[in-house]
Amino acid sequence: MVRPGLGWLVAVLAGTAALAVAAVVRARPSTAPPAPATPTPPTTPPTPATPSIATGQATPTTAAGQAAATTPAAQATPTTPTTPAAQATPADRVTPAATARPDATGASGRAAQVVWATATVALVGVGTLRAAGWLFALCLLAAVVTGTLAVTGGRSPLGMLLAATLPPAATVRALPWAVRGLRDTRPAGSGIAVGRVLTSVAISAGLLMLFGLLFSSADAVFADLVSGLLPDISVPGTIGWTFRLLLIGGGLLGAAYLVSRPPNLDDLRPGPARPAHRLEWTLPLVLLDALFAAFVLVQLTVLFGGSGHVLRTAGLTYAQYARGGFWQLLAVTGLTLLVIAVAARRAPKATRTDRLLVRTLLGALTALSLVIVASALYRMQVYADAYGATRLRLVVATVELWLGLLFVLVGVAVVRLRATWLPRLVIGTAVLALLGLALVNPDRLIADRNVDRYLQTGRLDVDYVSGLSADAVPALARLPEPMRICALSRLAVERPRDGIWATNLGRERARPELDRIPVIGPASHCLVPRDW
């Protein structure tokens, strides 16, 4: 819970395996013996068959049938042979649609759940490779979203939103379900009752503890290995891992309940919207396209004018130009996506003219928005070149790149006039953007940019770069003395002692370099001005 490490990856792999077993057990057909047949009450024996006058064949008669047979019409009417389908009542008739499980998601739904589960493992696995705590926190938040989709299987926009509310409720409902399962004396899928399984687990734990203590007392290296695997049994340590057990165990219990009883979220779709009049939506979009076009013409001048245009602008500095307009352009990007979504839903598409207008106006708005995204990225690049790279600037640039990709996908949806696949790709591309950010190693990238800037200009915010994670150590080691010691001394002092579960590739790579840094207090040559 404190820092990223190998234990997180082991935990998510174990949880994924447990939920996969629960899904396989649910899909396996029941092997329980059939229930005994209910005895039926004796019926009145049929009367002897009498020959039919019309056909000459023997037909069974009853009291009502004998009365009806006295009429000539009844005597002349031939008997219609009955089929099993005709004998069955409407409730007994089975149609192909009725044979499907109401909670089935189909092959494509199961494939999507596997993809979301794989994304969850990849996001949590970032903590094994990267030492940046802020990056791992973002990956954990994204893993909660992908894990929820993997368990619930929501695919439609409304189903995906509802899926976010299911895990807390499922955890509560899973408690009595788990108690009933533990009290059930019938054999489980393995043929062994639950009580015998728990007994086997208890015996295994006792044997491991007994022989583990003996081996630990016999060899110091083995004792150190065992101490790293076992949890801390002190009072604070016991409270910590008990809290983790309740938190993660409760989440897994709710996930197992959802896997065993999957909700049917595929049918949750909003009803058709009332089409707006052509003038109601074309006039706002035409005016908005004109405004975007005017802004884009100005931005093209900036993009092709380069930094010289910024310097020639009266009273305009890098900070005023880049920082003053970036957040506004980011808000414009998000609002444009909302406008396109509403217009695509309300615009009529009955005639060919309507469809042409939708493609033209929304397509133009999408293309102009891509230019605005490029302008926002350019502003951030100018600002980072002038004042150095930071985590916030890198994350915001990544978000802008993701929004640019979304506009490309929106353009494809506008051309096809179909966007049922778009909500899943919105989350999928966000996960890919986060994994891509982890792949480039953001803290090291930031340190590399700032070190290169220091070697060129002699300006460096030592206080900021020394607060980066261990991922930045290889880049900071390129600094000349005494700046190298100033930048790495804080990391050397705060270096944690990792056990087996906290093993991290970034910290392991930084350890040899940090071992050579002397642990010193604040020196005079490290006290640089804040504006550096």
For each residue, the residues with C-beta under 8 A, 3 or more apart:
1: 240 244
2: 502
3: 131 133 496 502 504
4: 8 126 127 128 130 131 132 133 136 504
5: 8 127 128 498 501 502 503 504
6: 9 10 128 500 501 502 503 504
7: 10 11 501 502
8: 4 5 11 12 124 125 127 128
9: 6 12 13 121 124 125 127 128
10: 6 7 13 14 501
11: 7 8 14 15 124 248
12: 8 9 15 16 120 121 124 125 143
13: 9 10 16 17 121
14: 10 11 17 18
15: 11 12 18 19 248 252 255
16: 12 13 19 20 117 120 121
17: 13 14 20 21
18: 14 15 21 22 252 256
19: 15 16 22 23 151 252 255 256 259
20: 16 17 23 24
21: 17 18 24 25
22: 18 19 25 26 256 259 260
23: 19 20 26 27 259
24: 20 21 27 28
25: 21 22 28 188 189 260
26: 22 23 259 260
27: 23 24
28: 24 25 189
29:
30:
31:
32: 186
33:
34:
35:
36:
37:
38:
39:
40: 43
41:
42:
43: 40
44:
45:
46: 60 62
47: 60 61 62 66
48:
49: 58 59 60 61
50: 58 59 61
51: 56 57 58 59
52: 55 56 57 58 59 75 79
53: 56 75 76
54: 75 76 77 78
55: 52 78 79
56: 51 52 53
57: 51 52
58: 49 50 51 52
59: 49 50 51 52 79
60: 46 47 49 65
61: 47 49 50 65 66 69
62: 46 47 65 66
63: 66 67
64: 67 68
65: 60 61 62 68 69
66: 47 61 62 63 69 70
67: 63 64 70
68: 64 65 71 74
69: 61 65 66 74 75
70: 66 67 74 75
71: 68 74 75
72: 75 76
73: 76 77
74: 68 69 70 71 77
75: 52 53 54 69 70 71 72
76: 53 54 72 73
77: 54 73 74
78: 54 55
79: 52 55 59
80:
81:
82: 86 87
83: 86 87
84: 87 88
85: 88 93
86: 82 83
87: 82 83 84
88: 84 85 92 93
89: 92 93
90: 93
91:
92: 88 89
93: 85 88 89 90
94: 98 99
95: 98 99
96: 99 100
97: 100
98: 94 95
99: 94 95 96
100: 96 97 104
101: 104
102: 264
103: 261 262 263 264
104: 100 101 109
105: 108 109 110 112 113 153 155 262 266
106: 109 110
107: 110 111
108: 105 111 112
109: 104 105 106 112 113 153 155 266
110: 105 106 107 113 114 153
111: 107 108 114 115
112: 105 108 109 115 116 149 153 155 424
113: 105 109 110 116 117 149 150 151 153
114: 110 111 117 118 150
115: 111 112 118 119 428
116: 112 113 119 120 146 147 149 150
117: 16 113 114 120 121 146 147 150
118: 114 115 121 122
119: 115 116 122 123 143 146 150 428 431 435
120: 12 16 116 117 123 124 143 146 147 150
121: 9 12 13 16 117 118 124 125
122: 118 119 125 126 435
123: 119 120 126 139 140 142 143 146 431 434 435
124: 8 9 11 12 120 121 127 139 140 143
125: 8 9 12 121 122 128 129
126: 4 122 123 129 130 135 136 139 435 438
127: 4 5 8 9 124 130 136 139 504
128: 4 5 6 8 9 125 503 504 505
129: 125 126 438 504 505 506
130: 4 126 127 135 136 438 441 443 469 471 504 505 506
131: 3 4 443 469 470 471 504 506 507 510
132: 4 135 136 442 443 468 469 471 506
133: 3 4 136 137 469
134: 137 138 391
135: 126 130 132 138 139 437 438 442 443
136: 4 126 127 130 132 133 139 140
137: 133 134 140 141
138: 134 135 141 142 434
139: 123 124 126 127 135 136 142 143 434 438
140: 123 124 136 137 143 144
141: 137 138 144 145
142: 123 138 139 145 146 430 431 434
143: 12 119 120 123 124 139 140 146 147
144: 140 141 147 148
145: 141 142 148 149 164 427
146: 116 117 119 120 123 142 143 149 150 427 431
147: 116 117 120 143 144 150 151 255
148: 144 145 151 152 163 164 166 167
149: 112 113 116 145 146 152 153 154 160 163 427
150: 113 114 116 117 119 120 146 147 153
151: 19 113 147 148 167 255 258 259
152: 148 149 159 163 166 258 262 263 265
153: 105 109 110 112 113 149 150 163 262 263 265 266
154: 149 159 160 161 162 163 265 266 268
155: 105 109 112 159 160 265 266 424
156: 159 160 265 266 268 269 420 423
157: 160 161 270 423
158: 161 162 268 269 270
159: 152 154 155 156 162 163 265 266 268 269
160: 149 154 155 156 157 163 164 265 423 424 427
161: 154 157 158 164 165
162: 154 158 159 165 166 265 268
163: 148 149 152 153 154 159 160 166 263 265
164: 145 148 160 161 167
165: 161 162 168 169
166: 148 152 162 163 169 170 258 263
167: 148 151 164 170 171 251 254 255 258
168: 165 171 172 254
169: 165 166 172 173
170: 166 167 173 174 254 255 257 258
171: 167 168 174 175 250 251 253 254 257
172: 168 169 175 254
173: 169 170 176 177 254 257
174: 170 171 177 178 253 254 256 257
175: 171 172 178 179 253
176: 173 179 180
177: 173 174 180 181 257 260
178: 174 175 181 182 253 257
179: 175 176 182 183
180: 176 177 183 184
181: 177 178 184 194
182: 178 179 194
183: 179 180
184: 180 181 194
185: 193 194 195
186: 32 193
187: 190 191 192 193
188: 25 191 192 193 194 197
189: 25 28
190: 187 197
191: 187 188
192: 187 188 196 197
193: 185 186 187 188 196 197
194: 181 182 184 185 188 197 198
195: 185 198 199
196: 192 193 199 200
197: 188 190 192 193 194 200 201
198: 194 195 201 202
199: 195 196 202 203
200: 196 197 203 204
201: 197 198 204 205
202: 198 199 205 206
203: 199 200 206 207
204: 200 201 207 208
205: 201 202 208 209
206: 202 203 209 210
207: 203 204 210 211
208: 204 205 211 212
209: 205 206 212 213
210: 206 207 213 214
211: 207 208 214 215
212: 208 209 215 216 226
213: 209 210 216 217
214: 210 211 217 218
215: 211 212 218 219 222 223 226
216: 212 213 219 222 223 226 227
217: 213 214 223
218: 214 215 222
219: 215 216 222 223
220: 223 224
221: 224 225
222: 215 216 218 219 225 226
223: 215 216 217 219 220 226 227
224: 220 221 227 228
225: 221 222 228 229 500
226: 212 215 216 222 223 229 230
227: 216 223 224 230
228: 224 225 499 500 501
229: 225 226 500 501
230: 226 227 233
231: 237 238 241
232: 236 237 238 240 241
233: 230 237 238
234: 237 238
235: 238 239
236: 232 239 240
237: 231 232 233 234 240 241
238: 231 232 233 234 235 241 242
239: 235 236 242 243
240: 1 232 236 237 243 244
241: 231 232 237 238 244 245
242: 238 239 245 246
243: 239 240 246 247
244: 1 240 241 247 248
245: 241 242 248 249
246: 242 243 249 250
247: 243 244 250 251
248: 11 15 244 245 251 252
249: 245 246 252 253
250: 171 246 247 253 254
251: 167 171 247 248 254 255
252: 15 18 19 248 249 255 256
253: 171 174 175 178 249 250 256 257
254: 167 168 170 171 172 173 174 250 251 257 258
255: 15 19 147 151 167 170 251 252 258 259
256: 18 19 22 174 252 253 259 260
257: 170 171 173 174 177 178 253 254 260 261
258: 151 152 166 167 170 254 255 261 262 263
259: 19 22 23 26 151 255 256 262
260: 22 25 26 177 256 257
261: 103 257 258
262: 103 105 152 153 258 259
263: 103 152 153 163 166 258
264: 102 103 267
265: 152 153 154 155 156 159 160 162 163 268
266: 105 109 153 154 155 156 159
267: 264
268: 154 156 158 159 162 265
269: 156 158 159
270: 157 158 273
271:
272:
273: 270 345 346
274: 346
275: 346 347 348 349 350
276: 280 281 346 347 348
277: 280 281
278: 281 282 348 354 357
279: 282 283
280: 276 277 283 284 346
281: 276 277 278 284 285 343 346 347
282: 278 279 285 286 357 361
283: 279 280 286 287
284: 280 281 287 288
285: 281 282 288 289 343 361 362 365
286: 282 283 289 290 361
287: 283 284 290 291
288: 284 285 291 292 339 365
289: 285 286 292 293 361 364 365 368
290: 286 287 293 294
291: 287 288 294 295
292: 288 289 295 296 365 368 369 372
293: 289 290 296 297 368
294: 290 291 297 298
295: 291 292 298 299 372
296: 292 293 299 300 368 371 372
297: 293 294 300 301
298: 294 295 301 302
299: 295 296 302 303 371 372 374 375
300: 296 297 303 304 371
301: 297 298 304 305 309
302: 298 299 305 309 310 375 378
303: 299 300 374 375 378
304: 300 301
305: 301 302 308 309 310
306: 309
307: 310 311 382
308: 305 311 312
309: 301 302 305 306 312 313
310: 302 305 307 313 316 318 321 382
311: 307 308
312: 308 309
313: 309 310 316 321
314:
315: 320
316: 310 313 320 321
317: 320 321
318: 310 321 322 382 383 386 387
319: 322 323 324 383 386 387
320: 315 316 317 323 324
321: 310 313 316 317 318 324 325 379 382
322: 318 319 325 326 379 380 382 383 386
323: 319 320 326 383
324: 319 320 321 328
325: 321 322 328 329 376 379
326: 322 323 329 330 376 379 380 383 396
327: 330 331
328: 324 325 331 332
329: 325 326 332 333 372 373 375 376 379
330: 326 327 333 334 376 396 399 400 403
331: 327 328 334 335
332: 328 329 335 336 369 372
333: 329 330 336 337 369 372 373 376 400 403 407
334: 330 331 337 338 403
335: 331 332 338 339
336: 332 333 339 340 365 369 372
337: 333 334 340 341 403 406 407 410
338: 334 335 341 342
339: 288 335 336 342 343 365
340: 336 337 343 344 362 365 366 410 414
341: 337 338 344 345
342: 338 339 345 346
343: 281 285 339 340 346 347 358 361 362
344: 340 341 347 358 362 413 414 419
345: 273 341 342
346: 273 274 275 276 280 281 342 343
347: 275 276 281 343 344 354 357 358 362
348: 275 276 278 351 354
349: 275 354 355 358 417
350: 275 354
351: 348 354 355
352: 355 356
353: 356 357
354: 278 347 348 349 350 351 357 358
355: 349 351 352 358 359 417
356: 352 353 359 360
357: 278 282 347 353 354 360 361
358: 343 344 347 349 354 355 361 362 414 417
359: 355 356 362 363 414 415 417
360: 356 357 363 364
361: 282 285 286 289 343 357 358 364 365
362: 285 340 343 344 347 358 359 365 366 414
363: 359 360 366 367 411 414 415
364: 289 360 361 367 368
365: 285 288 289 292 336 339 340 361 362 368 369
366: 340 362 363 369 370 407 410 411 414
367: 363 364 370 371 411
368: 289 292 293 296 364 365 371 372
369: 292 332 333 336 365 366 372 373 407
370: 366 367 373 374 404 407 408
371: 296 299 300 367 368 374 375
372: 292 295 296 299 329 332 333 336 368 369 375 376
373: 329 333 369 370 376 377 400 403 404 407
374: 299 303 370 371 377 378 404
375: 299 302 303 329 371 372 378 379
376: 325 326 329 330 333 372 373 379 380 400
377: 373 374 380 381 397 400 401 404
378: 302 303 374 375 381 382
379: 321 322 325 326 329 375 376 382 383
380: 322 326 376 377 383 384 393 396 397 400
381: 377 378 384 385 397
382: 307 310 318 321 322 378 379 385 386
383: 318 319 322 323 326 379 380 386 387 393
384: 380 381 387 388 389 390 393 397 449
385: 381 382
386: 318 319 322 382 383
387: 318 319 383 384
388: 384 449 450 453 460 461 464
389: 384 393 394 445 446 449 450
390: 384 393 394 446 464
391: 134 394 395 442 443 446
392: 395 396
393: 380 383 384 389 390 396 397
394: 389 390 391 397 398 437 442 445 446
395: 391 392 398 399 437 442
396: 326 330 380 392 393 399 400
397: 377 380 381 384 393 394 400 401
398: 394 395 401 402 433 436 437
399: 330 395 396 402 403 433
400: 330 333 373 376 377 380 396 397 403 404
401: 377 397 398 404 405 433
402: 398 399 405 406 429 430 433
403: 330 333 334 337 373 399 400 406 407
404: 370 373 374 377 400 401 407 408
405: 401 402 408 409 429 433
406: 337 402 403 409 410 426 429
407: 333 337 366 369 370 373 403 404 410 411
408: 370 404 405 411 412
409: 405 406 412 413 422 425 426 429
410: 337 340 366 406 407 413 414 419 422
411: 363 366 367 407 408 414 415
412: 408 409 415 416
413: 344 409 410 416 417 418 419 422
414: 340 344 358 359 362 363 366 410 411 417
415: 359 363 411 412
416: 412 413 419
417: 349 355 358 359 413 414
418: 413 421
419: 344 410 413 416 422
420: 156
421: 418 424 425
422: 409 410 413 419 425 426
423: 156 157 160 426 427
424: 112 155 160 421 427 428
425: 409 421 422 428 429
426: 406 409 422 423 429 430
427: 145 146 149 160 423 424 430 431
428: 115 119 424 425 431 432
429: 402 405 406 409 425 426 432 433
430: 142 402 426 427 433 434
431: 119 123 142 146 427 428 434 435
432: 428 429 435 436
433: 398 399 401 402 405 429 430 436 437
434: 123 138 139 142 430 431 437 438
435: 119 122 123 126 431 432 438 439
436: 398 432 433 439 440
437: 135 394 395 398 433 434 440 442
438: 126 129 130 135 139 434 435 441 442
439: 435 436
440: 436 437 445
441: 130 438 444 445 471 506
442: 132 135 391 394 395 437 438 445 446 471
443: 130 131 132 135 391 446 447 468 469 471 472
444: 441 447 448 471 472 474 475
445: 389 394 440 441 442 448 449
446: 389 390 391 394 442 443 449 450 465 468 472
447: 443 444 450 451 465 468 472 475 476
448: 444 445 451 452 475
449: 384 388 389 445 446 452 453
450: 388 389 446 447 453 454 460 461 464 465
451: 447 448 454 455 460 465 475 476 478 479
452: 448 449 455 456
453: 388 449 450 456 457 459 460
454: 450 451 457 458 459 460 479 483
455: 451 452
456: 452 453
457: 453 454
458: 454
459: 453 454 532
460: 388 450 451 453 454 465 479 483 487 528 532
461: 388 450 464 465 530 532
462: 465 466 483 486 487 526 528 532
463: 466 467 528 530
464: 388 390 450 461 467 468
465: 446 447 450 451 460 461 462 468 472 476 487
466: 462 463 486 487 488 489 490 491
467: 463 464 490
468: 132 443 446 447 464 465 471 472 476 491
469: 130 131 132 133 443 472 506
470: 131 473 491 495 504 506 507 509 510 514
471: 130 131 132 441 442 443 444 468 506 510
472: 443 444 446 447 465 468 469 475 476
473: 470 476 477 488 491 509 510 513 514
474: 444 477 478 509 510 513
475: 444 447 448 451 472 478
476: 447 451 465 468 472 473 479 484 487 488
477: 473 474 484 488 513
478: 451 474 475 484
479: 451 454 460 476 483 484 487
480: 483 484
481: 484 485
482: 485 486 523 525 526
483: 454 460 462 479 480 486 487
484: 476 477 478 479 480 481 487 488
485: 481 482 488 489 517 518 520 526
486: 462 466 482 483 489 523 525 526 528
487: 460 462 465 466 476 479 483 484 490 491
488: 466 473 476 477 484 485 491 492 513 514 517
489: 466 485 486 492 493 517 518 519 520 526
490: 466 467 487 493 494
491: 466 468 470 473 487 488 494 495 510 514 517
492: 488 489 495 514 517 519
493: 489 490 519
494: 490 491
495: 470 491 492 507 511 514
496: 3 502 507
497:
498: 5 502 503 504 507 508
499: 228 502 503
500: 6 225 228 229 503
501: 5 6 7 10 228 229
502: 2 3 5 6 7 496 498 499
503: 5 6 128 498 499 500 508
504: 3 4 5 6 127 128 129 130 131 470 498 507 508
505: 128 129 130 508 509
506: 129 130 131 132 441 469 470 471 509 510
507: 131 470 495 496 498 504 510 511
508: 498 503 504 505 511
509: 470 473 474 505 506 512
510: 131 470 471 473 474 491 506 507 513 514
511: 495 507 508 514 515
512: 509 515 516
513: 473 474 477 488 510 516 517
514: 470 473 488 491 492 495 510 511 517
515: 511 512
516: 512 513
517: 485 488 489 491 492 513 514
518: 485 489
519: 489 492 493
520: 485 489 523
521:
522: 526 527
523: 482 486 520 526 527
524: 527
525: 482 486
526: 462 482 485 486 489 522 523
527: 522 523 524
528: 460 462 463 486 532
529: 532
530: 461 463
531:
532: 459 460 461 462 528 529
